[in-house]
Amino acid sequence: MDPVFVPLTAADVPAWSDLTTALARVDGTDEFSSAEDLAEELAEDGVRPELDTWALHERDGSTAAVVAYGQVRVKADLLDGRAVAVLGGGVRPDRRGRGIGRALMDRIEVRARELAAERHPGAPVVLRNAGGLETDPVRGLLTHRGYALSRWFVQMERDLPAPSAANAPPQPAAGYRVLPFAPELSAGTLRARNAAFADHWGSTSTSEAEWADLTGARSFTADCSFLAVAPAAGPRPSDPDGPIEAGVVGSFCLAQDWQDGPVYLALIGTAPEARGRGLARACIAASLDAAARQRRPDGRPRFTRAVLHVDADSPTGATRLYEGVGFAAVKTFGTFTREVPALDA
C-alpha cells in the first residue's frame, strides 16, 4: 500500500523534532532541530506547508508519531540560468527499506518542478539534496534516481579559547573596525554576503525576505556575530570613526545556537574587494571570544566548542583560514544534484 502523506502542520512540530533528533543520532550528522526552529521553517517567506511539505504519521499509543517527512524550497534567483530546488527529508531508521523514501521523493520531485515553473517559467531545474555522511543510506536512493555526487562539504570544529583579557575584540587592517552585528548594519551585511558568495559553488543571492528570516530566527546569535566595518566614502562626520550605520561591511562572521554546547558559525565571508586584509580572521576571533564569555543562568558556559561547515573546494581557500584559527575537520558531507527540464518547457 502506498504511504499516505499529509502536509506538515504546527501540531506536528514536536513529533517532527523527535524524528530529526533520531535521524541526527543514528546517521551521525549532529543536525538537531528544536520544535521552535522547525515551527519557524513552516513560517518562512515563500513556504506553503500545504504544498511544500509532507509527513507520514503512525499511531504510537495515544500519540501520533511522524515517521517520515519531506520539504522543498526553490531559490529566488537563478543559478547559471537554472532554477535551484533544495530537497530535504528523512525516514525513521526503523521504517527504512519499505519504499517510504521512494514514495516521498516521487512527491517532492514533482512539487519541485511545479514550484520552479511558478517562480522561474521555462528554466531548467537543478534538484539538490544533501547526501549526508558516506554511510548514509539515502545515497543509494539518490544515485538510483539519477543524482550524482557534486560537492563535498567539511564539518570543522574546535574548542573555544579562553576569553581574551582585552575588552575590545581584535582589530584587522587599518580602516576597519570589528563591531558586533547590529540592525543598522543588517542591510550592509546582506550586500556583503551576496558579494562574498557570488563566486561560490551553488550559491545564489539571498533575498531581503530570506535575510529577515535568518536574522530574525530564534537560532540567530547576534551577540556572537561580528562584522568588519569601514567608514563610508565621502565627507567625514564629526565622529572620526563615523556612525556605524554609515559604514561599509567588508567581512562578517554570523553565529547561531542550535543545541547545547556548540556555537555554530553559520556564515563567514569577505566581499571580494576587501579580501587579503585579515578581516575574516578578525571577525572569527571576535565571535569565538564572545562565545567563550557567554554564560547560562546557573553560571555554566553557554558554549563549549565552535562548529562550521565549509566547501572542500572553496575558491577563497577558506579551509586553510579555519585551520589557521584552530579548526580541524571532523566529518565530510556530500551534496547530490540532478538536472531536469522545465516542467513548462
N, C-alpha and C positions, 0 to 999 in steps of 0.2 A: 504494500500500500504506500502511495506517495505521501511523504510527510506533509502535515497541514501547517503552513507557516502563516503567521499573522503579523501585523506591524508592531514594533516595539512601542510601548506607551510609558508614561511616567510611573504607572503602577508596577511595571516590570523592572524598574531601575535596581531595587535591592537584589532581586534574583539574578539580574544581568551582571551586577557587580560580583556576586558569588561565582558566577561562571567564569568571568575574566580572571578572578583570583585563582581558580582551579587551573585554568589554562596557563597562567603565568608560572605557577609552581611546577606543573607536570612538564611543560615544554621548556622550562628554564629561561624564559625571557625576562623575568622580573618586571613585566609591564602590567603593573597593578593599577586598577582604576576604582576610585571610590564611587559610591552611589551618587554623590553630589557632582562629581566630574562627569559621569555618564548622563545625568539629567541635563547638564549644560550642553552636551553634544546634541541631544534631541532638539535643543532650542537654538542651535547655531544658525546664523544667517544662511538662507538658501536651502536648508534641510527641511524636507517634508517627510516626517516619520511615517506617515500613512502610505507613502510611495517608495521611500528610500531606505527603509529598514525592514528587517524580518526577525521573527522569533519563533522558536519551536518550544512549546510547553509540554511538560509532563506533570501529572499529579504526584506529589510526594506526601502522602498522608493528607493533611488538611491544607497544604500549601501547593502552589504551582511553581515548579522549578523551570527555569529557562535552560534547556539543554543544547541549544544552538542559536546563533544569532548572525545576522549579516547587515552590512551597511554599504552605501555607495555615495561618493561625492564626485562632482565634476568641477575641475578648476575653472575659475572665472576667465582666465586668459588661455589662449592657445600656446602650444609649445611646438615650434617649427611647423606651424600650420595644422597641428593635430590637437584635438580635444583630449584632455587627460582625465581619465576616470580612475579614482582611487577606490579599490575594493577592500573590504575587511570583513572579518567574521571568525567564527570558530565553532567547533563541536566538542561537547564534553568528552573527555577521553574514554569513558566507559560506554559511550554511544557511537564511537567511531567504527568504521567498517560496515555500516548498514546502509550506505547510499545517501546519508543525510547531507554530507558535504557536497556531493554531486548535484543533488536537487537544489540545494541552496545556491550554488554557483550558477545553475541554469537561470534562476530568477534574477540574481544580481547582474549578470552579464546583459540580460535583456533590458533591464532598467537602466544600466549604464549607457547603453546605446540610445535609448529613448531620451534620457536626460541630456546627453551630449547633443542630440539633434535639436532639442529645445534651446539650448544655450549657444550652440555653435553650428547652425544649419549647414549641411554639406561637408563638414570637416570630418576626415577620418579620425578614428579614436584609438588611443593607446590605453589599454586596460593595465592597471598597475596593482600588484598585490604583494604584500610583504610575505616573504618565504620563510621567515623565522630563522632559527639555527639550522645547521646542516642536518640534524637529526629530526627535524620537524616533519611529520607525515604529510603535511599539506603540500610539500614539494612534489610528491608523486602525483597528486591530483592535478596540480598546476601544469606539470610537464605533459601529462596525458591530454590536457585540454589545449595544448599548443603554446603554453607560456614558456619563455626562455629566461634563464638567469641573466640579468642585465647589469647588476651593480652589487658591490659589496659595501656594507657599512659596518664600521667597527665601534663597539662599545668600549669606552675607556673610563677608567676610574682612578681615583687617588684619595688617600686620607686627607682630611682637612688639616691645614697647617695651624700652628699655634697662632692666636691673634697677634697682630703686629702691635708693638708698643706705641707706634705713631698714631696720632688722632686722625690724620688725613690719609687718604688712600695714595698709593704710589702714583707719580705723575709721569706721563710719557714725554714725547718730544716737545720742545718749546712751541708755544702757540696753542696747545691743547690743555684742557683741564679734564680730570676724571671726576664725573659727577654721578650721583645716584639718579636712577630713572625718575622722571617727573612728568606729570601730564602735559606741561608746557612743551616738553621735548618729544612727545609721542609722535607727532606728525613728522618731525625731522628724523626720528629713529626709523619710521616706516620707509621714508625715502632712502635712508642709508641701507636698510635691509634689502630693498629691491635692487639697489645698485650693487651691493655686495654679492648677491646670489645670481645676478644676471648671467654669469659665465659658469654656473654650476650645473652639473648633470640633472636633468629632470625638473629644474626649478622654473616656476612661473611667478609672476608678480603677485604679491599679497595685496588684496583689495582693502579699502578702508574698513569695510564691514568685517572682513576676516580678521583684520588687525584689532578691531574693537573686541571681537570675541576672544582673541588671545590675551590681550592686556586686561580685559575685564573678568577673566576666568578666575575661579577660586584658586587654581594652582599657581597663577602668576605671582611671583615673589618680588615685588618692587624693591623691597629693602635689601635684596641681594643682587640687584640688577644695576649695572653701571655702564656709563657712556663716556666716550672721549669727545669733548666738545670744543670747537674753536669759535671765537667771536665771529659774527657775520661780517662780511666785507662792507665797507662804506664808512661814513663818519663814526668816530668812536664816541660812545655815550660818556656821561660823566663818570660812571664806574669804569675804571681802566680795563677790567676783565669783561665788561659787558653783561647785560642781564642774560640769564640762561635762555629765556625764550627767544633771544636774538641769535643764539648760537647755531652752528652747523655741526651736526653729528657726523663724526668721521668713523667711529667704530662703536661696537656695542657688545655686551655680554648680558643676556637676559636669562633669568633663573626661574625655575618652577619647583614646587613642592608637591610631589605626587604621593609619597609614602613616608613612613617613619624612617629616619636615618639619612638618606642621601638628599643632597640638593642637586637638582638636575639643571645643567647649563644647556638650555634648550636652543638658543640662537646666539651664535658668536660670528661676527663678521666685520669686515672693514670695507668701506667704499673704495673702489679702485684707485682714485686719485689720492687717497690717504694711506695706501699700503706702504710697508717698509719703514715705518716710523715707530714701531713698538706700541701702537695704540691698542691692539687686541690683547697683547700680553698684559698691559697695564689694567685694562678692564677686567680681565680674568683674575688677576691678583687682587683687585679690589673686591670682586664678587666672592672669592674664596675667603678673604679676610672677614668680610661682613658675615658670611655664613658661619664662620668659626665663632663669631661673637654671639650668635643667636642662642637664646636660652628658652626653655619651656617654663611654664609657671612653677614647676617644682624645682627649678634650678638646673635640671639636666640639659646637656647640649641639644639643641633642636636638630642639628645636622652633624653627622659623624664622618661623612665622605662626600665627594663630588663625583657626578656621573655625566658623561656626554656621549653623543654619537657623531661620527664623522665619516664622510665619504672616503673610502680607502684610496681613491684616486683623485682626491680634491685638487683642483688646479692651483690652489694657493699654497699647497704644502702644509695644510692645517695639522696633519698628523704630527709632523715634526715640531710644530709650535706647541702642541699639547704635551708631547713627550718632554719638551724643554721646561714645562712648568709642573712636571711631576706626574702626569697621567701615564697609565700603562694600559695596553689592550687586554681585555678580558674575554670578549665574545665577538663573533663575526656573524652578521645577519645578511641574508640575501634578499634582493628585490627582483621580482619576476614581472615581465611585461609581455603583452601580446597586442599586436596591431590588428584592427578590424576596420572594414569600410564603414562609412557613414550610413546610418540607418535610412536616410533620405537621399542617398546618392543616386 
